[in-house]
């Protein structure tokens, strides 16, 4: 009798899940999911920071109405701007550099008010102050001494530089009999108050606007 021949044993093939093409596809899917998640997370990551509600001039004291909280995507630069996450505006701080309306407030644009200042009301005749002078602008203060008798009028003298305007009261005769005076309240260093008051008593005051980009 002839011996029965046994069929040749077939080799076990590699599992289908070890197919390099299948593994590559799975890795691509996982990579796409991870990248998509990170993009969405970055897109949703915004910070609450303070922005200027209007133009802020150097030397102005910050009030709550000067700032508005806005959400902005800063892409890692959040540490450069004034955070509003805690909710309270930095009232009482002083502006150290011009900040335009709508601009995010940089950390270096505000500083604690360590100066000792006083508010002085200066009477200024019509046309002796800049047109449309407004709060938080800066002015230089000049005085022209009134001549006595036949004396030759002296040239104007600079009394104070970079004084911050706190408020402006226009005309109407409320500040004198001429009906042409304006009252401009200036924020003045305490040490400069006597000289300014003396200048007011001795002559006519002129206010000269300091450009916003000055210094």
Secondary structure, 3 states (H helix, E strand, C coil): CCCCCCCCCCCCCCCHHHCHHHHHHHHHHHHHHHHHHHHHHHHHCCEEEEEECCCECCCCECCHHHEEEEEECCCCCHHHECECCCCCCCCCCEECCCECCCCECEHHHEECCCCCEEEEEEEEECCCCCCCCCCCCEEEEEEEECCCCCCCCCCCEEEEEEEEEEEEECCCCCCCCCCCEEEEEEEEEHHHHHHHHHHHHHEEEEEEEECCCCC
